[in-house]
Amino acid sequence: MQRYGINTRCYEKEEEKGNGSLIIMIGEDLYKNVDNPDIENWINTTKSLSNMFISKGKKVFRMASDLSSHFLSQGLVEQ
């Protein structure tokens, strides 16, 4: 996003003068093993993030995945 001129830093971690409303994770953190994705980890991470945003008083939580950068780039269409 930053390569396209979108300043994500102002929405990221609160410690870095952001407001904490944006979290960017890489596929390896969510799925662990690309050949056998850890769906349970993905579900738990999603629940944890949702609870964190709710505790901050947020009413809306969106999660987006860029599967092309994690699975498709490695030829793992089925996953």
Sequence and secondary structure as in RCSB ss.txt:
>XXXX:A:sequence
MQRYGINTRCYEKEEEKGNGSLIIMIGEDLYKNVDNPDIENWINTTKSLSNMFISKGKKVFRMASDLSSHFLSQG
LVEQ
>XXXX:A:secstr
 GGGT   GGGS GGGTS S      HHHHHS SSS  HHHHHHHHHHHHHHHHHTT S       HHHHTGGGT
    
